Amino acid sequence: MQFTTKMIPLAGALALAFAGAASAQEQVVKIGHVGPISGAIAHLGKDNENGARMAIDELNAKGVTI
C-alpha cells in the first residue's frame, strides 16, 4: 500500500517532466535489441535481429526515419 501511494506522485512528476519533450520539433528514437548471439539458441537472437531490421527498413520506406 505504501509503495503505491509513493509511486503515484512520482509517476505524475515524471509525466510532467517529459511533457515538454513531446513538443520538440524533431524527435530522435533509439531502438536497442538484446538477444542471444551464441549457444544453442543463437539462431533465435539472429531471427529477432533480422525482424527488427526488416521493421526498420519498412518504416524508412514509408518516410519514418529511424
C-alpha positions, -999 to +999 in steps of 0.1 A: +000+000+000+028+025+009+047+016-023+016+025-044+010+058-026+046+068-032+046+058-068+016+078-079+032+112-072+064+100-087+046+089-119+029+123-121+061+142-117+078+121-144+048+127-167+051+165-162+089+164-167+086+146-201+056+167-212+079+194-226+099+170-246+068+160-265+065+194-281+100+192-297+100+196-334+123+167-342+123+136-320+150+110-322+142+075-311+169+050-305+160+013-306+181-013-289+180-051-291+193-077-267+193-113-278+214-144-276+243-144-301+260-177-291+250-211-277+221-234-285+196-205-291+217-181-310+195-186-341+166-170-321+186-139-314+196-136-351+159-141-361+149-113-337+176-090-351+166-097-387+129-090-378+139-057-361+160-047-392+131-056-415+107-034-395+131-005-395+135-008-433+097-009-438+093+023-417+121+040-435+104+032-468+073+049-456+093+080-447+096+074-410+133+079-402+147+056-375 
